[in-house]
Amino acid sequence: MTFIEALSSENLDRIRSFPKADLHNHFVLGGSREYIFNKTGYKITPISSPLKSMSEMDSWSSKYIGNRFNGPEGRKLLIEATFAQAKFDGVSVLEIGEDVWGLSEFFNNDIEELVYSFQEANYKIAPEIELRLQIGLSRHCPIDYLMDCLMHFWGHKEFYSIDLYGDELAQPIENFIPIYEKAAENGLVLKAHIGEWGTAQDIVTAVKALHLDEVQHGIAAVQDEDVVDFLVENDIRLNITPSSNVLLGRVPDMADHPIAQLYRKGVNVTINSDDVLIFDSDVSKEYLRLYKSGCLTKEELDDIRLNGLNI
């Protein structure tokens, strides 16, 4: 059976058996609820209807996550849970990482301990998965603070990429130029969350200012043909998370998700999970939901899958 045949039969187990990439996964919320329950006896329930605001998402996180996994062992459990989820889902390329503030909070300010924790979980849970280790930045943090934290990360070749996330309006994107210049010097793939809550033009501004290789979300691009053309001409990849877009009210329903328009206009797109624990959004479910809604054809979805794997 091929991936296309698995989609045609709407066979989720078979869909999971095919390799996929997950290039937009926040590991704290990206893990297997079954793994967490088996280790702790604690049940995490995903949302079942769209949220009205980011504050509602924060309320969910406070209720189900909060301080429950604080501390080094709790953090390592969440890392393991993410690999367990990815393995179950047939993910063969997984891009995850720690926010820079987590180095002192959970890993004794020891970068080797942080790297080892991810690599150990990779080897222990799913050695067949290619780990692409990411440096995470919270957009609300002062630049000087971020630069100080990053001093521990620069020069460590284990890191594959850098990503900026959080409130898109927290501070001007230009403030992060010195950080991204240094990241480029370190050979990192340059990524940032843009165009989920902001405008199409915000995407162009961020790509130009930070010399981004990839954009997390970027769905607002569909609002402006010039921006779509810009993405195509510069081969800027959009790592899209359909279920979270719907459940955060950024898209009215799966059938009308802008990923179809963007893909058909030639934009480089991938399909990813985002926050599995909140949105019940593992990658295989995303493919199946997009197919069942009629948003994309099975052939288009297979092409996107292979693109994410660089095949």
N, C-alpha and C positions, 0 to 999 in steps of 0.2 A: 504493500500500500504506500502511495506517495502522500506527501503533505497535502496536496490538492484533494486527493481522494479522502483523506481524513477530515478535511473541512467539509467536503460534500456530504459525508455521512454524519457530520456534526458529532464526531466521536472524540470527546475531550481527552480521553486516555491516549488515543492514538496521536492526537495533536501534540500531546506532551512528549511523545517518544521521539520527536524530531528536534534537532538542534536549533537553538534560538539564542539571540543576544538579548541581554537586559542592560542597557546603557544609561538608564535613568531610574536608579533605585536608591532610596534613602534607607540604609540598612537598619536604623533604629526601628523603623516602621515597615521594613521590607521582609520580615521573616515569616516562618511557618508558625501559625497559631497552634498547630498540633504539637510541634516540637516544644514550644514554650509550655504548653499544658502538660505534656509528659514529664518535663523537667521540674515544673513548679506547682502543678495543679491549678494554675491560674488560667481562666478562660477570657479571651479577648474577642469581643463581638464587633464585626464590621458594621458600618452604617448601611442602611437599607433604602434611604431616600435622600435626595439632594440637600446639601447644606445651604444656608442662606448667606453665610459669610465665613471669612477665615477665623473669626472669633469662635464660631461654632466648632470649627475643626480643632482649635486650641482647647476648647472645652472637652471635646472627645479625648484628646491626648492627655489632658489632665486627669480625666476619669480612669482611663484604661492603662496609661503608661506612667504619667506623673513621675514620682521619685522611686517607683517600684524597682527599677533596674539600675539605680545609681550605684556606683562603686565598680571596681575593676571586674569582679566576677559577673555582675549583672550585664555589664557592657559586653563581655566576652560571650555570654549566653546569647545576646541579641545578634552578635556576629555569626555564631554557629547556626542560629535559627535562620538567618538569611541564606547561608549556604545550603541548609536542609531544604528550604523552600525552592531555591534555584535548582537543586538536584531533582526534586520531585517534579518540577515543571519542565525539565529537559533543557534548561539554560546551559549553554556551553561556554558563553562569554559573559562574565559578570563584572560590571564596573561599580564598585562601591568604595567608600572611604570614610575617614573620620573628620569631623570638624576640627579646625586647629585648636580651639579652646579645649577639646577633649583630651589633648595630650597631657596637660597638667592635671585635669580632673580625674582621669581614669588610668593613666599609664605612667604616673610618677615622673612626668616630664622627660621620659626616656623614649626617644623616637625608635630605637631598636626594639623596645618592648611593644610599641604600637604595631610596627610592621610585622613582628613575629606573631602577634595575636591574630592578625588577619591571615597570615600564611599558615599558621598552625591549624586554624579552623578550616581553611581551604583543604589542607592535606588530610585532616581528620574526617571531615564530612564528605567532601566531594573533590578528590584530587584530579578528577577528569575535567573540572571546570577551569577555564583560563581566568585568573583574577587580574583585573586591571585596577590597581589601587589608586584611589583618588584623594586629593586634598580638598577639604570642604571649607568654605568661607561663609559666615553669616553676614548678610548685607548690613545689618544694623550696627555692627561693631565698628569702633573708631579705626581708622586706617593705621595709625601708629601702633595700636594694640595688635592688629592683624600682622603687621610687618614684624613685630617682636616675636609673635608666635611662630611665624614662618621661618625665622632664622634656624629653627630646629629641623625644618623639612628640606630646605634647599640642599642640593647636592646628593640627595638620596635617590638613586636611580630606580628604586623599587616603585616609585610613584609614576603613574601613567598620565594623569590629567589633574586639572584644577577646576573647581566649579564654585560659582557664586549663587547663593539662593537666599530666600527670605522676601520680605516686603520690597517689591520693585521700586517703591517710592521712598525708601528709607533715606537714601542720599544719592546725589548725582553719580551716574555711572562713571564719569570722568575721574572721580576720586580714586578709583581702583586702577588707574593706568599704571602707576609705579609697580604695583603688585604683579600685574599681568606682563609687564615688560620683563620683570625678574623671572616670572614663570616661563616665559618664552626662552629666556637665556638658559633655563634649566631643561629645555626640551620637552616641556609638558604640553599635552593637548589642551587647548584653551576653550573652556565652556562656561556658560552662565545661564541662569534662568531668566528669560526675557520673553515678553509677549504672551504671558498667561493672563496677567491682569492689566498690563500696559497696552500701548498702541503698536500698530505696525511700524511706525517711524521709530519707536523706541528700539526696535530690533536692529534697524540699520545703524542707529546711533551707537548702540553697544558693540556691534560687530566691528564698526570702524574704529571706535575708541580703544577697544581691548584686543583687536585683531583676532576675534574669536574664530575657532575652527568649527565649533558646533554650538547650537542653541538648545537648551532644555525647554520644551514646550514650543514657543514661537508661533502658536496658532493664530495670533492676531495678524500675522502676515497676510492672511487671506483677504483682509479688508482693503488692501492696496495692491493693485497690479504691479506698480513699480517696485514695491518691496519684494513681491514674488519673483519678479525678473532679477532683482539684485541677488536674491538667494540662489537662484539657478545659475546665474553668470559666475558667481563666486564659489559655487559648490559648498554652501554652508548647510551642514546637516541639521535637521530638526529631530530631536529625540522626544517623541510625542507619547503621552500617556492618556489614552482616550477616556477610560472610566473615571479617572480623577477629574478630567475636564468637565464631564457631565455632572458628576456628583458634587462639584464645587460651583455649579451653575455657570460655567464659562461657555458651555455648549448646550443647546436645548435638549438634544437627544442624540443617540449614537448614529442613527441613520443619516443625520445631517452634519456629522463631524467634519470639520474642514480638512482633515487629513486626506480625504478623497480628492478634493479640489487641488490641494497642494501637490500631491503625488502626480496627478494627471497633468499638471502644468510643468512637471519636471523637477520639482524640489526633491532633494535627497532627504527622505524621511525614514525613521525607524519606529517600531512599536515596542513599548516598554511598560513596566509595572507601576512605578512611582512608590506608593505606600500601600503595600498589600494588606497590612493589618487593618487599615482604615477602609479601603475601597474594595477589598476582595478582588484584587485586580492582577492576578498573576498573568504572565505574558501569554500563555496559551488561551486563557479566558478572553484576553483582549482580542486575539485573532478571531476566536469563535464569535464573540459579540459583534465585531465589525462585519463578519461574514453574514451572520443571521439577520442583522439589521438591514442588510443590503447596501451598506456604505461602500464597501469595496468587494470586488470579485475574488474568488479563490485564487485565480492566477495572479492578480495584483498583490494579494496578501503574501503569496509565496515569493514573489519578486522582492517585496519589502523584507521578508524574513532573510532571504539570501543576501540582500544588501547589508543588513545589520551584521551579518557574519563575514562581510567582505568577500563573498563568493561570486 
